[in-house]
Amino acid sequence: MDRIELSMMFLSLGIWIGLVSLWGQFWRTDLQLEVSDELQTSSKASKFEMDRLPTVCAVIPARNEADLLPITLRSLLVQDYPGSLSVFLVDDHSTDGTDHAAKETAQALGLEQKLHIVAAESLPPGWSGKLWAIEQGIRFVETLHTQSLQQAPEYFLLTDADIQHDTANLRQLVTKAVQEDLDLVSVMVRLRCESFWEKMLIPAFVFFFQKLYPFRWVNDSTKRTAAAAGGCILIRREALVRIGGIQVVRQALIDDCALADAVKSSGGRIWLGLSAFTQSLRPYPTLATIWDMVARTAFTQLNYSPFLLLGTLLGMTLIYIVPLAGAIVGSITLNWELVAVGLLTWLLMTLAYLSTIRFYQCSPWLACCLPGIAFLYTLMTLDSALRHWQGRGGAWKGRVYSDH
C-alpha cells in the first residue's frame, strides 16, 4: 500500500512540475492590457495617434440591471477614446426599469446622442438569452447604418452590463487591435473579490481558467487553443462577418470561448489578457452564488461527456487533493518520504497560485488553501453534471434554457 501511495504522490509531483514548466506559463499574471498599453505608447514606432481612428459600437445585453447601470454605463459613455463610440443597450425584458436607468444616466452626462436603447424581442428556439440580446444589438446597428447610409463600425465592443470600464479601456483595446492587427482582443476583467467566499474562490476561478486556456497559447497563432472573456470583447466587424455572425455560436453557454474559437479557426488573430483596472461589479457574496455560477457551465466545458467528467474528477483529486492528504497520512504513519513528497507538491502548487492571489490583493495565506478550494470546485463540477442530467440546464439573468 505504501508503494501505491508513494507512486501517486510522485505522479502528482511530476504533473505539477510539468504544468509549471511546460503548460504555457499559465500561472503568470503579466499579460495585462494596461502593461501592454504602456509598452505601446512608449514606443516611437507607434502610429496610432496619427492614423484614422476606427469607429466602435458597444453592445450591452442588459436584463434587470437598473442598480448597476448608473456606474457601469457611465464608465462606458465617458471613455477617453478619441474616435467615434456609440453604445447600444439591449433591454432584455427587464422588470426593474433598466431602460429608464440607462436614459437617466446618459442624460445626466449630456450624452444622450451616444446611447441607443433596443427593446429585445422574445427569445426564439435555439438561442441562449445573452447571445440573442447581443445579436439583436448588432442587427440594430447594421440596420441603423444601412438606413442612414453611414459607414458601418469597424469594431464591436461586446461587454456586460455589470462591467465598470477604466476610462482608458476602449482606447487601450483599440490600440492593441490596430497595432498588432488583431481580429479579437479580450480581457478578463478583475472580478469582485470582497466577501469571504469571493476571496476564497474567485481568484481560483481565474487560476483554473488560465490553466484550461493558457493565455500565451491563446495568443499564439500557431496553436489551436482559443478563448475569450465575455465581459469585455473587442471584435473586428469583418471577422464577425467572416465567421457567419453571432448566430454561429447561438446555442453556446460558454459563448465567449466559442466565439474566440470561431475567429481563430477562420484564420483570425486573437489576444486575451487580464485587466487590472476594468472590473466586474457583479457580487458573489455567498458560497451558493459562486456555486451556481460555476455549475452553470462546468459540465459544458466537458462537452457533456461522462468520461471526461470522470477524468476531471480523478484528475482534480490527484493533482490538488492527493498531495496534502498524502502528507497528512504520512505524518500519521511516520512515512516521512510520503510527507516530504506531499509537502513539496503542495509548496509547488502554492507558489504557482500565489501570483493570482497577489493580483487580487488577497492574503498570501489563501494560496495554501488551494487543495480545499479545488475540492469545492470538484463538487461544483459534479453538481453541474447532475443538473444537466436532471434537465435543469443553464441560465442567464433568471432565464433557464436547455444545454443542448
C-alpha positions as CSV (number, residue, x, y, z in Angstrom):
1,M,0.0,0.0,0.0
2,D,2.9,2.4,0.8
3,R,4.3,1.9,-2.6
4,I,0.9,2.7,-4.3
5,E,0.5,5.8,-2.2
6,L,4.1,6.9,-2.9
7,S,3.7,6.3,-6.6
8,M,0.5,8.5,-6.6
9,M,2.4,11.2,-4.7
10,F,5.3,11.2,-7.2
11,L,2.8,11.2,-10.1
12,S,1.1,14.3,-8.7
13,L,4.5,16.0,-8.2
14,G,5.5,15.1,-11.8
15,I,2.3,16.6,-13.1
16,W,2.9,19.9,-11.2
17,I,6.4,20.1,-12.5
18,G,5.1,19.7,-16.0
19,L,2.3,22.2,-15.5
20,V,4.6,24.9,-14.1
21,S,7.4,24.4,-16.7
22,L,5.6,23.3,-19.8
23,W,1.9,24.4,-19.8
24,G,2.1,27.8,-21.3
25,Q,3.2,29.6,-18.1
26,F,-0.5,29.7,-17.3
27,W,0.2,30.7,-13.7
28,R,1.7,34.1,-14.6
29,T,-0.3,37.3,-14.5
30,D,1.9,39.5,-16.5
31,L,-0.3,39.5,-19.7
32,Q,-2.3,42.7,-18.7
33,L,-3.8,45.1,-21.2
34,E,-2.5,48.1,-19.2
35,V,1.1,46.8,-19.2
36,S,0.8,46.2,-22.9
37,D,-0.5,49.7,-23.4
38,E,2.4,51.2,-21.5
39,L,4.9,49.4,-23.8
40,Q,2.9,50.5,-26.9
41,T,2.6,54.2,-26.0
42,S,6.3,54.4,-25.1
43,S,7.4,53.0,-28.5
44,K,8.5,55.6,-31.0
45,A,7.2,53.2,-33.7
46,S,3.6,53.7,-32.6
47,K,1.4,55.4,-35.3
48,F,-2.0,55.0,-33.6
49,E,-2.3,58.7,-32.8
50,M,-1.7,59.6,-36.5
51,D,-4.0,57.0,-38.1
52,R,-7.7,57.4,-38.7
53,L,-9.4,56.3,-35.6
54,P,-11.8,53.3,-36.0
55,T,-15.5,53.6,-35.4
56,V,-16.7,51.4,-32.4
57,C,-20.2,50.3,-31.5
58,A,-20.6,48.9,-28.0
59,V,-23.4,46.3,-27.5
60,I,-24.6,45.6,-23.9
61,P,-27.1,42.9,-23.2
62,A,-29.0,44.0,-20.1
63,R,-31.6,42.2,-18.0
64,N,-32.7,43.8,-14.7
65,E,-29.5,45.9,-14.4
66,A,-31.0,49.2,-13.1
67,D,-28.9,49.2,-10.0
68,L,-25.6,48.9,-11.7
69,L,-26.1,50.9,-14.9
70,P,-25.6,54.4,-13.2
71,I,-22.0,53.2,-12.6
72,T,-21.2,50.8,-15.4
73,L,-23.0,52.6,-18.3
74,R,-21.5,55.9,-17.2
75,S,-18.0,54.3,-17.3
76,L,-18.5,53.4,-20.9
77,L,-20.0,56.7,-22.0
78,V,-17.1,58.7,-20.6
79,Q,-14.3,56.7,-22.2
80,D,-11.3,58.8,-23.3
81,Y,-11.3,57.1,-26.7
82,P,-10.9,60.0,-29.2
83,G,-12.7,58.1,-32.0
84,S,-16.4,57.6,-32.6
85,L,-18.2,55.5,-30.0
86,S,-21.9,54.6,-29.9
87,V,-23.5,52.5,-27.2
88,F,-26.4,50.1,-27.9
89,L,-28.0,48.7,-24.8
90,V,-30.4,45.8,-25.4
91,D,-33.1,45.7,-22.7
92,D,-34.0,42.1,-22.5
93,H,-37.5,42.2,-20.9
94,S,-36.3,43.9,-17.7
95,T,-38.8,44.5,-15.0
96,D,-36.8,46.9,-12.9
97,G,-36.7,50.0,-15.1
98,T,-33.4,49.2,-16.8
99,D,-34.3,51.3,-19.8
100,H,-35.1,54.3,-17.6
101,A,-31.9,54.0,-15.6
102,A,-29.9,53.9,-18.8
103,K,-31.6,57.0,-20.2
104,E,-31.2,58.9,-17.0
105,T,-27.5,58.0,-16.8
106,A,-26.9,59.3,-20.4
107,Q,-29.0,62.4,-19.8
108,A,-27.1,63.3,-16.6
109,L,-23.9,63.3,-18.6
110,G,-25.4,65.2,-21.6
111,L,-24.5,62.2,-23.8
112,E,-28.0,61.0,-24.9
113,Q,-26.9,61.0,-28.6
114,K,-24.3,58.3,-27.8
115,L,-26.9,55.9,-26.3
116,H,-29.4,53.8,-28.2
117,I,-31.8,51.5,-26.3
118,V,-33.0,48.4,-28.1
119,A,-36.1,46.6,-26.8
120,A,-35.4,42.9,-27.1
121,E,-37.8,40.5,-28.9
122,S,-38.9,37.2,-27.4
123,L,-36.2,34.5,-27.2
124,P,-36.5,32.2,-30.2
125,P,-35.7,28.4,-30.0
126,G,-32.1,27.6,-30.4
127,W,-30.6,30.7,-28.9
128,S,-29.2,31.4,-25.4
129,G,-30.6,34.5,-23.8
130,K,-27.5,36.6,-23.7
131,L,-26.4,35.8,-27.3
132,W,-29.9,36.6,-28.6
133,A,-29.7,40.0,-26.9
134,I,-26.2,40.6,-28.5
135,E,-27.5,39.5,-31.9
136,Q,-30.3,42.0,-31.8
137,G,-28.0,44.8,-30.8
138,I,-25.7,44.0,-33.8
139,R,-28.7,43.8,-36.1
140,F,-29.9,47.2,-34.9
141,V,-26.5,48.7,-35.6
142,E,-26.4,47.2,-39.1
143,T,-29.9,48.4,-39.9
144,L,-29.2,51.9,-38.5
145,H,-26.1,52.3,-40.6
146,T,-27.8,51.0,-43.7
147,Q,-30.7,53.4,-43.4
148,S,-28.5,56.4,-42.7
149,L,-26.0,55.4,-45.4
150,Q,-23.2,55.9,-42.9
151,Q,-20.1,53.7,-42.7
152,A,-20.5,50.6,-40.7
153,P,-18.5,50.3,-37.5
154,E,-15.0,48.8,-37.8
155,Y,-15.2,47.2,-34.3
156,F,-17.9,45.9,-32.0
157,L,-17.3,46.1,-28.2
158,L,-19.3,43.3,-26.6
159,T,-19.5,43.9,-22.9
160,D,-21.7,43.0,-19.9
161,A,-23.9,45.4,-18.0
162,D,-22.0,44.7,-14.8
163,I,-18.6,45.9,-16.1
164,Q,-17.1,49.2,-14.8
165,H,-14.7,50.2,-17.5
166,D,-11.5,52.0,-16.7
167,T,-11.5,55.4,-18.5
168,A,-8.7,54.3,-20.9
169,N,-10.0,50.7,-21.5
170,L,-11.5,51.2,-25.0
171,R,-8.5,53.2,-26.2
172,Q,-6.2,50.5,-25.0
173,L,-8.3,47.8,-26.6
174,V,-8.4,49.5,-30.0
175,T,-4.7,50.4,-29.8
176,K,-3.9,46.8,-29.2
177,A,-6.1,45.6,-32.1
178,V,-4.8,48.2,-34.6
179,Q,-1.1,48.0,-33.8
180,E,-1.0,44.2,-33.7
181,D,-3.6,43.6,-36.5
182,L,-5.8,41.5,-34.2
183,D,-9.4,40.4,-35.0
184,L,-10.4,39.9,-31.4
185,V,-9.0,41.4,-28.2
186,S,-10.4,40.4,-24.9
187,V,-9.6,41.0,-21.3
188,M,-10.7,39.0,-18.2
189,V,-11.7,41.9,-16.1
190,R,-11.0,42.0,-12.4
191,L,-13.8,40.1,-10.7
192,R,-15.3,41.4,-7.5
193,C,-13.3,40.0,-4.6
194,E,-14.6,41.5,-1.3
195,S,-16.6,38.9,0.7
196,F,-15.0,35.9,2.4
197,W,-16.2,33.5,-0.2
198,E,-15.2,35.8,-3.1
199,K,-11.6,36.0,-1.7
200,M,-11.6,32.2,-1.1
201,L,-12.9,31.1,-4.5
202,I,-12.8,33.9,-7.2
203,P,-9.0,34.1,-7.6
204,A,-9.0,30.3,-8.0
205,F,-11.7,30.6,-10.7
206,V,-9.3,32.8,-12.7
207,F,-6.4,30.4,-12.0
208,F,-8.3,27.4,-13.2
209,F,-9.5,29.3,-16.3
210,Q,-5.9,30.2,-17.2
211,K,-4.8,26.6,-16.7
212,L,-7.6,25.4,-19.0
213,Y,-6.7,28.1,-21.6
214,P,-3.1,29.3,-21.1
215,F,-3.2,32.9,-22.3
216,R,0.2,32.6,-24.1
217,W,-1.2,29.7,-26.2
218,V,-4.4,31.6,-26.9
219,N,-2.3,34.5,-28.2
220,D,-0.1,32.2,-30.3
221,S,-1.5,32.0,-33.9
222,T,0.3,28.7,-34.4
223,K,-1.6,27.0,-31.5
224,R,-5.2,25.7,-31.6
225,T,-6.1,27.0,-28.1
226,A,-8.7,29.8,-28.3
227,A,-10.6,31.6,-25.5
228,A,-12.0,35.0,-24.6
229,A,-13.6,36.5,-21.6
230,G,-17.2,37.5,-22.3
231,G,-17.3,40.6,-20.1
232,C,-15.1,42.6,-22.5
233,I,-14.5,41.6,-26.1
234,L,-13.5,43.9,-28.9
235,I,-14.1,42.2,-32.3
236,R,-13.4,43.4,-35.8
237,R,-16.7,43.6,-37.7
238,E,-15.1,41.9,-40.8
239,A,-14.0,39.0,-38.6
240,L,-17.6,38.7,-37.3
241,V,-19.0,38.6,-40.8
242,R,-16.4,36.1,-41.9
243,I,-17.4,33.5,-39.3
244,G,-21.1,34.0,-40.0
245,G,-22.0,36.3,-37.2
246,I,-23.1,35.7,-33.6
247,Q,-25.6,33.0,-34.8
248,V,-22.8,30.5,-35.3
249,V,-22.4,30.3,-31.5
250,R,-26.1,31.0,-30.7
251,Q,-26.5,27.9,-28.5
252,A,-23.2,28.1,-26.7
253,L,-23.4,28.6,-22.9
254,I,-19.6,29.3,-22.9
255,D,-20.2,31.8,-25.7
256,D,-17.0,33.8,-25.2
257,C,-14.7,30.9,-25.8
258,A,-16.9,29.6,-28.7
259,L,-16.7,33.0,-30.4
260,A,-12.9,33.1,-30.0
261,D,-12.6,29.6,-31.3
262,A,-14.7,30.5,-34.4
263,V,-12.5,33.6,-35.1
264,K,-9.2,31.7,-34.6
265,S,-10.4,28.8,-36.7
266,S,-11.2,31.1,-39.5
267,G,-7.6,32.4,-39.6
268,G,-8.1,35.3,-37.3
269,R,-5.6,36.5,-34.7
270,I,-6.7,37.0,-31.1
271,W,-5.3,38.2,-27.8
272,L,-6.5,37.5,-24.3
273,G,-5.2,39.0,-21.1
274,L,-6.1,40.4,-17.8
275,S,-7.1,43.9,-16.8
276,A,-6.0,45.4,-13.5
277,F,-8.5,48.4,-13.6
278,T,-11.6,47.4,-15.6
279,Q,-13.7,45.4,-13.2
280,S,-16.9,43.5,-12.7
281,L,-19.3,44.7,-10.1
282,R,-21.3,41.5,-10.1
283,P,-21.4,40.3,-6.4
284,Y,-20.9,36.7,-5.4
285,P,-21.3,37.2,-1.6
286,T,-22.1,33.6,-0.7
287,L,-20.9,30.1,-1.5
288,A,-24.2,29.4,-3.2
289,T,-23.9,32.3,-5.7
290,I,-20.4,31.2,-6.7
291,W,-21.5,27.6,-6.8
292,D,-24.4,28.4,-9.2
293,M,-22.1,30.4,-11.4
294,V,-19.6,27.6,-11.8
295,A,-22.2,24.8,-12.0
296,R,-24.0,26.6,-14.8
297,T,-21.3,25.8,-17.4
298,A,-18.7,23.4,-15.9
299,F,-20.2,20.3,-17.5
300,T,-20.5,22.2,-20.8
301,Q,-16.7,22.6,-20.7
302,L,-16.5,18.8,-20.7
303,N,-18.8,18.5,-23.7
304,Y,-21.4,16.7,-21.5
305,S,-19.2,13.7,-21.6
306,P,-19.4,11.2,-18.6
307,F,-15.9,10.0,-19.4
308,L,-14.4,13.5,-19.4
309,L,-16.3,14.1,-16.1
310,L,-14.8,11.0,-14.6
311,G,-11.4,12.0,-15.8
312,T,-11.8,15.5,-14.4
313,L,-12.9,14.3,-11.0
314,L,-10.0,11.9,-10.8
315,G,-7.6,14.5,-12.2
316,M,-8.6,17.2,-9.7
317,T,-8.3,14.7,-6.9
318,L,-4.8,13.5,-8.0
319,I,-3.4,17.0,-8.8
320,Y,-4.8,19.0,-5.9
321,I,-6.1,16.8,-3.1
322,V,-3.8,13.8,-3.0
323,P,-0.6,15.7,-2.1
324,L,-1.9,17.2,1.1
325,A,-3.9,14.1,2.0
326,G,-0.8,12.0,1.5
327,A,1.3,14.3,3.6
328,I,-1.3,14.0,6.5
329,V,-1.4,10.2,6.1
330,G,2.4,10.1,6.0
331,S,2.7,12.1,9.2
332,I,0.3,9.8,11.0
333,T,2.0,6.6,9.8
334,L,5.5,8.1,10.2
335,N,6.2,7.7,6.5
336,W,8.5,10.7,6.1
337,E,9.1,10.1,2.4
338,L,5.4,10.4,1.8
339,V,5.3,13.6,3.9
340,A,8.3,15.1,2.0
341,V,6.8,14.5,-1.5
342,G,3.4,15.7,-0.4
343,L,4.7,18.9,1.1
344,L,6.9,19.6,-1.9
345,T,4.0,19.2,-4.2
346,W,1.8,21.4,-2.0
347,L,4.5,24.0,-1.9
348,L,4.8,23.9,-5.7
349,M,1.1,24.4,-6.3
350,T,1.0,27.2,-3.6
351,L,3.8,29.1,-5.3
352,A,2.1,28.7,-8.7
353,Y,-1.2,30.1,-7.3
354,L,0.5,32.9,-5.4
355,S,0.8,35.1,-8.5
356,T,-3.0,35.1,-8.9
357,I,-3.6,35.7,-5.2
358,R,-1.3,38.7,-5.3
359,F,-3.0,40.1,-8.4
360,Y,-6.3,40.0,-6.5
361,Q,-4.5,41.6,-3.5
362,C,-5.7,38.8,-1.1
363,S,-3.8,37.4,1.8
364,P,-0.9,35.2,0.7
365,W,-2.1,32.5,3.2
366,L,-5.0,31.8,0.8
367,A,-2.6,30.4,-1.6
368,C,-2.1,27.5,0.8
369,C,-5.8,26.7,0.7
370,L,-5.8,25.5,-3.0
371,P,-6.4,21.8,-2.2
372,G,-9.5,22.7,-0.2
373,I,-10.6,25.2,-2.9
374,A,-10.1,22.6,-5.6
375,F,-12.2,20.1,-3.6
376,L,-15.1,22.6,-3.7
377,Y,-14.7,23.2,-7.4
378,T,-14.7,19.4,-8.0
379,L,-18.0,19.2,-6.2
380,M,-19.4,22.1,-8.3
381,T,-18.3,20.3,-11.5
382,L,-20.1,17.1,-10.3
383,D,-23.2,19.1,-9.5
384,S,-23.1,20.7,-12.9
385,A,-23.3,17.2,-14.5
386,L,-26.2,16.3,-12.1
387,R,-28.1,19.4,-13.1
388,H,-27.7,18.6,-16.8
389,W,-28.9,15.0,-16.3
390,Q,-31.9,16.3,-14.4
391,G,-32.7,18.7,-17.3
392,R,-32.2,21.9,-15.3
393,G,-29.9,23.4,-18.0
394,G,-28.2,26.7,-17.9
395,A,-29.4,30.2,-17.1
396,W,-28.8,33.9,-17.8
397,K,-30.3,36.5,-15.6
398,G,-33.1,34.3,-14.3
399,R,-33.9,32.6,-17.6
400,V,-33.4,28.9,-17.8
401,Y,-32.9,27.0,-21.0
402,S,-31.7,23.7,-22.3
403,D,-28.0,22.8,-22.5
404,H,-28.3,21.3,-26.0
